[in-house]
């Protein structure tokens, strides 16, 4: 699995702007370990989950 660092970095900046960077990082790690998916997918899933929770 290829890691696309720019995409992950952009999601990190967006999470930081929204005020949930630490939560995003932790949830990304949980998804990565539990679901055996790529870091890119895990970071997107985590961001979208947290974003939906604050709406």
PDB file with SEQRES, HELIX, SHEET and CRYST1 records, atoms N, CA, C and O in Angstrom:
SEQRES   1 A   55  UNK UNK UNK UNK UNK UNK UNK UNK UNK UNK UNK UNK UNK          
SEQRES   2 A   55  UNK UNK UNK UNK UNK UNK UNK UNK UNK UNK UNK UNK UNK          
SEQRES   3 A   55  UNK UNK UNK UNK UNK UNK UNK UNK UNK UNK UNK UNK UNK          
SEQRES   4 A   55  UNK UNK UNK UNK UNK UNK UNK UNK UNK UNK UNK UNK UNK          
SEQRES   5 A   55  UNK UNK UNK                                                  
HELIX    1 AA1 UNK A    5  UNK A   18  1                                  14    
HELIX    2 AA2 UNK A   21  UNK A   35  1                                  15    
HELIX    3 AA3 UNK A   39  UNK A   54  1                                  16    
CRYST1    1.000    1.000    1.000  90.00  90.00  90.00 P 1           1          
ATOM      1  N   UNK A   1       0.833  -1.179   0.000  1.00  0.00           N  
ATOM      2  CA  UNK A   1       0.000   0.000   0.000  1.00  0.00           C  
ATOM      3  C   UNK A   1       0.881   1.247   0.000  1.00  0.00           C  
ATOM      4  O   UNK A   1       1.796   1.385   0.811  1.00  0.00           O  
ATOM      5  N   UNK A   2       0.587   2.119  -0.902  1.00  0.00           N  
ATOM      6  CA  UNK A   2       1.345   3.360  -1.015  1.00  0.00           C  
ATOM      7  C   UNK A   2       0.776   4.404  -0.056  1.00  0.00           C  
ATOM      8  O   UNK A   2      -0.440   4.555   0.061  1.00  0.00           O  
ATOM      9  N   UNK A   3       1.646   5.103   0.612  1.00  0.00           N  
ATOM     10  CA  UNK A   3       1.232   6.175   1.512  1.00  0.00           C  
ATOM     11  C   UNK A   3       1.337   7.495   0.764  1.00  0.00           C  
ATOM     12  O   UNK A   3       2.385   7.833   0.214  1.00  0.00           O  
ATOM     13  N   UNK A   4       0.245   8.229   0.754  1.00  0.00           N  
ATOM     14  CA  UNK A   4       0.212   9.524   0.097  1.00  0.00           C  
ATOM     15  C   UNK A   4       0.271  10.583   1.195  1.00  0.00           C  
ATOM     16  O   UNK A   4      -0.753  11.013   1.724  1.00  0.00           O  
ATOM     17  N   UNK A   5       1.485  10.987   1.520  1.00  0.00           N  
ATOM     18  CA  UNK A   5       1.725  11.890   2.637  1.00  0.00           C  
ATOM     19  C   UNK A   5       1.040  13.232   2.521  1.00  0.00           C  
ATOM     20  O   UNK A   5       0.587  13.789   3.521  1.00  0.00           O  
ATOM     21  N   UNK A   6       0.958  13.759   1.310  1.00  0.00           N  
ATOM     22  CA  UNK A   6       0.343  15.072   1.128  1.00  0.00           C  
ATOM     23  C   UNK A   6      -1.126  15.033   1.517  1.00  0.00           C  
ATOM     24  O   UNK A   6      -1.628  15.960   2.152  1.00  0.00           O  
ATOM     25  N   UNK A   7      -1.809  13.970   1.141  1.00  0.00           N  
ATOM     26  CA  UNK A   7      -3.222  13.822   1.482  1.00  0.00           C  
ATOM     27  C   UNK A   7      -3.414  13.730   2.994  1.00  0.00           C  
ATOM     28  O   UNK A   7      -4.312  14.362   3.550  1.00  0.00           O  
ATOM     29  N   UNK A   8      -2.580  12.953   3.645  1.00  0.00           N  
ATOM     30  CA  UNK A   8      -2.662  12.793   5.095  1.00  0.00           C  
ATOM     31  C   UNK A   8      -2.344  14.116   5.781  1.00  0.00           C  
ATOM     32  O   UNK A   8      -3.004  14.498   6.747  1.00  0.00           O  
ATOM     33  N   UNK A   9      -1.332  14.809   5.280  1.00  0.00           N  
ATOM     34  CA  UNK A   9      -0.955  16.103   5.849  1.00  0.00           C  
ATOM     35  C   UNK A   9      -2.098  17.109   5.734  1.00  0.00           C  
ATOM     36  O   UNK A   9      -2.368  17.852   6.678  1.00  0.00           O  
ATOM     37  N   UNK A  10      -2.765  17.136   4.590  1.00  0.00           N  
ATOM     38  CA  UNK A  10      -3.881  18.056   4.389  1.00  0.00           C  
ATOM     39  C   UNK A  10      -5.015  17.741   5.360  1.00  0.00           C  
ATOM     40  O   UNK A  10      -5.623  18.654   5.919  1.00  0.00           O  
ATOM     41  N   UNK A  11      -5.301  16.467   5.563  1.00  0.00           N  
ATOM     42  CA  UNK A  11      -6.345  16.097   6.519  1.00  0.00           C  
ATOM     43  C   UNK A  11      -5.951  16.501   7.936  1.00  0.00           C  
ATOM     44  O   UNK A  11      -6.796  16.928   8.722  1.00  0.00           O  
ATOM     45  N   UNK A  12      -4.675  16.368   8.258  1.00  0.00           N  
ATOM     46  CA  UNK A  12      -4.192  16.801   9.567  1.00  0.00           C  
ATOM     47  C   UNK A  12      -4.390  18.288   9.785  1.00  0.00           C  
ATOM     48  O   UNK A  12      -4.815  18.707  10.861  1.00  0.00           O  
ATOM     49  N   UNK A  13      -4.085  19.092   8.770  1.00  0.00           N  
ATOM     50  CA  UNK A  13      -4.291  20.541   8.867  1.00  0.00           C  
ATOM     51  C   UNK A  13      -5.775  20.867   9.022  1.00  0.00           C  
ATOM     52  O   UNK A  13      -6.149  21.725   9.821  1.00  0.00           O  
ATOM     53  N   UNK A  14      -6.613  20.179   8.256  1.00  0.00           N  
ATOM     54  CA  UNK A  14      -8.055  20.416   8.356  1.00  0.00           C  
ATOM     55  C   UNK A  14      -8.572  20.038   9.740  1.00  0.00           C  
ATOM     56  O   UNK A  14      -9.375  20.763  10.328  1.00  0.00           O  
ATOM     57  N   UNK A  15      -8.109  18.904  10.255  1.00  0.00           N  
ATOM     58  CA  UNK A  15      -8.525  18.473  11.592  1.00  0.00           C  
ATOM     59  C   UNK A  15      -8.079  19.492  12.640  1.00  0.00           C  
ATOM     60  O   UNK A  15      -8.820  19.787  13.578  1.00  0.00           O  
ATOM     61  N   UNK A  16      -6.882  20.021  12.479  1.00  0.00           N  
ATOM     62  CA  UNK A  16      -6.375  21.017  13.412  1.00  0.00           C  
ATOM     63  C   UNK A  16      -7.229  22.285  13.378  1.00  0.00           C  
ATOM     64  O   UNK A  16      -7.561  22.845  14.422  1.00  0.00           O  
ATOM     65  N   UNK A  17      -7.576  22.726  12.189  1.00  0.00           N  
ATOM     66  CA  UNK A  17      -8.415  23.918  12.046  1.00  0.00           C  
ATOM     67  C   UNK A  17      -9.786  23.719  12.680  1.00  0.00           C  
ATOM     68  O   UNK A  17     -10.373  24.659  13.216  1.00  0.00           O  
ATOM     69  N   UNK A  18     -10.292  22.490  12.616  1.00  0.00           N  
ATOM     70  CA  UNK A  18     -11.612  22.188  13.183  1.00  0.00           C  
ATOM     71  C   UNK A  18     -11.529  21.913  14.683  1.00  0.00           C  
ATOM     72  O   UNK A  18     -12.558  21.819  15.352  1.00  0.00           O  
ATOM     73  N   UNK A  19     -10.312  21.783  15.217  1.00  0.00           N  
ATOM     74  CA  UNK A  19     -10.133  21.601  16.642  1.00  0.00           C  
ATOM     75  C   UNK A  19     -10.121  20.166  17.133  1.00  0.00           C  
ATOM     76  O   UNK A  19     -10.305  19.914  18.324  1.00  0.00           O  
ATOM     77  N   UNK A  20      -9.904  19.212  16.216  1.00  0.00           N  
ATOM     78  CA  UNK A  20      -9.882  17.818  16.667  1.00  0.00           C  
ATOM     79  C   UNK A  20      -8.686  17.033  16.134  1.00  0.00           C  
ATOM     80  O   UNK A  20      -8.804  15.861  15.775  1.00  0.00           O  
ATOM     81  N   UNK A  21      -7.534  17.700  16.089  1.00  0.00           N  
ATOM     82  CA  UNK A  21      -6.340  17.041  15.563  1.00  0.00           C  
ATOM     83  C   UNK A  21      -5.940  15.817  16.377  1.00  0.00           C  
ATOM     84  O   UNK A  21      -5.700  14.755  15.803  1.00  0.00           O  
ATOM     85  N   UNK A  22      -5.864  15.938  17.693  1.00  0.00           N  
ATOM     86  CA  UNK A  22      -5.428  14.817  18.533  1.00  0.00           C  
ATOM     87  C   UNK A  22      -6.399  13.641  18.426  1.00  0.00           C  
ATOM     88  O   UNK A  22      -5.980  12.485  18.383  1.00  0.00           O  
ATOM     89  N   UNK A  23      -7.688  13.941  18.385  1.00  0.00           N  
ATOM     90  CA  UNK A  23      -8.698  12.898  18.233  1.00  0.00           C  
ATOM     91  C   UNK A  23      -8.557  12.216  16.873  1.00  0.00           C  
ATOM     92  O   UNK A  23      -8.665  10.995  16.767  1.00  0.00           O  
ATOM     93  N   UNK A  24      -8.313  13.021  15.832  1.00  0.00           N  
ATOM     94  CA  UNK A  24      -8.133  12.489  14.482  1.00  0.00           C  
ATOM     95  C   UNK A  24      -6.925  11.557  14.429  1.00  0.00           C  
ATOM     96  O   UNK A  24      -6.989  10.474  13.847  1.00  0.00           O  
ATOM     97  N   UNK A  25      -5.836  11.987  15.036  1.00  0.00           N  
ATOM     98  CA  UNK A  25      -4.618  11.173  15.042  1.00  0.00           C  
ATOM     99  C   UNK A  25      -4.855   9.842  15.764  1.00  0.00           C  
ATOM    100  O   UNK A  25      -4.453   8.788  15.270  1.00  0.00           O  
ATOM    101  N   UNK A  26      -5.494   9.889  16.908  1.00  0.00           N  
ATOM    102  CA  UNK A  26      -5.769   8.666  17.678  1.00  0.00           C  
ATOM    103  C   UNK A  26      -6.706   7.735  16.926  1.00  0.00           C  
ATOM    104  O   UNK A  26      -6.473   6.528  16.860  1.00  0.00           O  
ATOM    105  N   UNK A  27      -7.767   8.298  16.359  1.00  0.00           N  
ATOM    106  CA  UNK A  27      -8.728   7.482  15.630  1.00  0.00           C  
ATOM    107  C   UNK A  27      -8.108   6.893  14.369  1.00  0.00           C  
ATOM    108  O   UNK A  27      -8.406   5.756  14.003  1.00  0.00           O  
ATOM    109  N   UNK A  28      -7.252   7.655  13.704  1.00  0.00           N  
ATOM    110  CA  UNK A  28      -6.536   7.138  12.536  1.00  0.00           C  
ATOM    111  C   UNK A  28      -5.705   5.922  12.923  1.00  0.00           C  
ATOM    112  O   UNK A  28      -5.709   4.913  12.218  1.00  0.00           O  
ATOM    113  N   UNK A  29      -5.001   6.016  14.032  1.00  0.00           N  
ATOM    114  CA  UNK A  29      -4.191   4.890  14.516  1.00  0.00           C  
ATOM    115  C   UNK A  29      -5.060   3.679  14.843  1.00  0.00           C  
ATOM    116  O   UNK A  29      -4.688   2.548  14.531  1.00  0.00           O  
ATOM    117  N   UNK A  30      -6.214   3.909  15.468  1.00  0.00           N  
ATOM    118  CA  UNK A  30      -7.121   2.806  15.792  1.00  0.00           C  
ATOM    119  C   UNK A  30      -7.619   2.116  14.521  1.00  0.00           C  
ATOM    120  O   UNK A  30      -7.612   0.888  14.436  1.00  0.00           O  
ATOM    121  N   UNK A  31      -8.044   2.895  13.548  1.00  0.00           N  
ATOM    122  CA  UNK A  31      -8.524   2.318  12.293  1.00  0.00           C  
ATOM    123  C   UNK A  31      -7.416   1.556  11.576  1.00  0.00           C  
ATOM    124  O   UNK A  31      -7.648   0.485  11.013  1.00  0.00           O  
ATOM    125  N   UNK A  32      -6.231   2.109  11.602  1.00  0.00           N  
ATOM    126  CA  UNK A  32      -5.096   1.487  10.909  1.00  0.00           C  
ATOM    127  C   UNK A  32      -4.785   0.126  11.508  1.00  0.00           C  
ATOM    128  O   UNK A  32      -4.548  -0.834  10.774  1.00  0.00           O  
ATOM    129  N   UNK A  33      -4.784   0.032  12.813  1.00  0.00           N  
ATOM    130  CA  UNK A  33      -4.456  -1.224  13.485  1.00  0.00           C  
ATOM    131  C   UNK A  33      -5.602  -2.229  13.361  1.00  0.00           C  
ATOM    132  O   UNK A  33      -5.383  -3.395  13.034  1.00  0.00           O  
ATOM    133  N   UNK A  34      -6.818  -1.769  13.624  1.00  0.00           N  
ATOM    134  CA  UNK A  34      -7.953  -2.674  13.677  1.00  0.00           C  
ATOM    135  C   UNK A  34      -8.434  -3.198  12.336  1.00  0.00           C  
ATOM    136  O   UNK A  34      -8.743  -4.383  12.207  1.00  0.00           O  
ATOM    137  N   UNK A  35      -8.499  -2.335  11.347  1.00  0.00           N  
ATOM    138  CA  UNK A  35      -9.106  -2.716  10.081  1.00  0.00           C  
ATOM    139  C   UNK A  35      -8.118  -3.184   9.025  1.00  0.00           C  
ATOM    140  O   UNK A  35      -8.521  -3.662   7.965  1.00  0.00           O  
ATOM    141  N   UNK A  36      -6.829  -3.050   9.308  1.00  0.00           N  
ATOM    142  CA  UNK A  36      -5.787  -3.437   8.359  1.00  0.00           C  
ATOM    143  C   UNK A  36      -5.987  -2.764   6.998  1.00  0.00           C  
ATOM    144  O   UNK A  36      -5.933  -3.407   5.949  1.00  0.00           O  
ATOM    145  N   UNK A  37      -6.217  -1.469   7.049  1.00  0.00           N  
ATOM    146  CA  UNK A  37      -6.362  -0.674   5.835  1.00  0.00           C  
ATOM    147  C   UNK A  37      -5.161   0.262   5.731  1.00  0.00           C  
ATOM    148  O   UNK A  37      -4.353   0.360   6.655  1.00  0.00           O  
ATOM    149  N   UNK A  38      -5.057   0.932   4.616  1.00  0.00           N  
ATOM    150  CA  UNK A  38      -3.921   1.833   4.424  1.00  0.00           C  
ATOM    151  C   UNK A  38      -4.038   3.045   5.346  1.00  0.00           C  
ATOM    152  O   UNK A  38      -5.122   3.378   5.824  1.00  0.00           O  
ATOM    153  N   UNK A  39      -2.923   3.682   5.580  1.00  0.00           N  
ATOM    154  CA  UNK A  39      -2.896   4.885   6.401  1.00  0.00           C  
ATOM    155  C   UNK A  39      -3.740   5.986   5.766  1.00  0.00           C  
ATOM    156  O   UNK A  39      -4.394   6.759   6.466  1.00  0.00           O  
ATOM    157  N   UNK A  40      -3.719   6.050   4.460  1.00  0.00           N  
ATOM    158  CA  UNK A  40      -4.534   7.056   3.748  1.00  0.00           C  
ATOM    159  C   UNK A  40      -6.022   6.840   4.039  1.00  0.00           C  
ATOM    160  O   UNK A  40      -6.735   7.776   4.401  1.00  0.00           O  
ATOM    161  N   UNK A  41      -6.476   5.601   3.877  1.00  0.00           N  
ATOM    162  CA  UNK A  41      -7.884   5.293   4.119  1.00  0.00           C  
ATOM    163  C   UNK A  41      -8.254   5.534   5.575  1.00  0.00           C  
ATOM    164  O   UNK A  41      -9.314   6.087   5.867  1.00  0.00           O  
ATOM    165  N   UNK A  42      -7.389   5.123   6.483  1.00  0.00           N  
ATOM    166  CA  UNK A  42      -7.655   5.299   7.911  1.00  0.00           C  
ATOM    167  C   UNK A  42      -7.775   6.770   8.271  1.00  0.00           C  
ATOM    168  O   UNK A  42      -8.653   7.147   9.048  1.00  0.00           O  
ATOM    169  N   UNK A  43      -6.906   7.607   7.718  1.00  0.00           N  
ATOM    170  CA  UNK A  43      -6.951   9.038   8.040  1.00  0.00           C  
ATOM    171  C   UNK A  43      -8.209   9.692   7.476  1.00  0.00           C  
ATOM    172  O   UNK A  43      -8.787  10.572   8.114  1.00  0.00           O  
ATOM    173  N   UNK A  44      -8.635   9.274   6.297  1.00  0.00           N  
ATOM    174  CA  UNK A  44      -9.870   9.809   5.719  1.00  0.00           C  
ATOM    175  C   UNK A  44     -11.093   9.364   6.505  1.00  0.00           C  
ATOM    176  O   UNK A  44     -11.986  10.167   6.774  1.00  0.00           O  
ATOM    177  N   UNK A  45     -11.139   8.084   6.876  1.00  0.00           N  
ATOM    178  CA  UNK A  45     -12.257   7.580   7.670  1.00  0.00           C  
ATOM    179  C   UNK A  45     -12.356   8.309   9.002  1.00  0.00           C  
ATOM    180  O   UNK A  45     -13.443   8.705   9.423  1.00  0.00           O  
ATOM    181  N   UNK A  46     -11.219   8.482   9.659  1.00  0.00           N  
ATOM    182  CA  UNK A  46     -11.205   9.165  10.952  1.00  0.00           C  
ATOM    183  C   UNK A  46     -11.687  10.605  10.809  1.00  0.00           C  
ATOM    184  O   UNK A  46     -12.503  11.067  11.606  1.00  0.00           O  
ATOM    185  N   UNK A  47     -11.191  11.312   9.804  1.00  0.00           N  
ATOM    186  CA  UNK A  47     -11.587  12.708   9.599  1.00  0.00           C  
ATOM    187  C   UNK A  47     -13.092  12.809   9.353  1.00  0.00           C  
ATOM    188  O   UNK A  47     -13.773  13.629   9.968  1.00  0.00           O  
ATOM    189  N   UNK A  48     -13.600  11.982   8.463  1.00  0.00           N  
ATOM    190  CA  UNK A  48     -15.025  12.033   8.135  1.00  0.00           C  
ATOM    191  C   UNK A  48     -15.899  11.666   9.328  1.00  0.00           C  
ATOM    192  O   UNK A  48     -16.955  12.266   9.529  1.00  0.00           O  
ATOM    193  N   UNK A  49     -15.470  10.690  10.119  1.00  0.00           N  
ATOM    194  CA  UNK A  49     -16.232  10.302  11.309  1.00  0.00           C  
ATOM    195  C   UNK A  49     -16.290  11.455  12.307  1.00  0.00           C  
ATOM    196  O   UNK A  49     -17.361  11.782  12.818  1.00  0.00           O  
ATOM    197  N   UNK A  50     -15.147  12.067  12.584  1.00  0.00           N  
ATOM    198  CA  UNK A  50     -15.116  13.173  13.539  1.00  0.00           C  
ATOM    199  C   UNK A  50     -15.863  14.388  13.015  1.00  0.00           C  
ATOM    200  O   UNK A  50     -16.535  15.079  13.782  1.00  0.00           O  
ATOM    201  N   UNK A  51     -15.757  14.655  11.738  1.00  0.00           N  
ATOM    202  CA  UNK A  51     -16.467  15.782  11.146  1.00  0.00           C  
ATOM    203  C   UNK A  51     -17.970  15.586  11.261  1.00  0.00           C  
ATOM    204  O   UNK A  51     -18.697  16.534  11.559  1.00  0.00           O  
ATOM    205  N   UNK A  52     -18.441  14.375  11.029  1.00  0.00           N  
ATOM    206  CA  UNK A  52     -19.884  14.111  11.135  1.00  0.00           C  
ATOM    207  C   UNK A  52     -20.380  14.240  12.571  1.00  0.00           C  
ATOM    208  O   UNK A  52     -21.544  14.573  12.795  1.00  0.00           O  
ATOM    209  N   UNK A  53     -19.518  13.982  13.537  1.00  0.00           N  
ATOM    210  CA  UNK A  53     -19.903  14.082  14.948  1.00  0.00           C  
ATOM    211  C   UNK A  53     -20.053  15.520  15.412  1.00  0.00           C  
ATOM    212  O   UNK A  53     -20.812  15.790  16.343  1.00  0.00           O  
ATOM    213  N   UNK A  54     -19.343  16.450  14.780  1.00  0.00           N  
ATOM    214  CA  UNK A  54     -19.451  17.843  15.219  1.00  0.00           C  
ATOM    215  C   UNK A  54     -20.538  18.615  14.459  1.00  0.00           C  
ATOM    216  O   UNK A  54     -20.849  19.755  14.806  1.00  0.00           O  
ATOM    217  N   UNK A  55     -21.092  18.016  13.462  1.00  0.00           N  
ATOM    218  CA  UNK A  55     -22.163  18.699  12.695  1.00  0.00           C  
ATOM    219  C   UNK A  55     -23.490  18.532  13.345  1.00  0.00           C  
ATOM    220  O   UNK A  55     -24.493  19.036  12.840  1.00  0.00           O  
TER     221      UNK A  55                                                      
END                                                                             
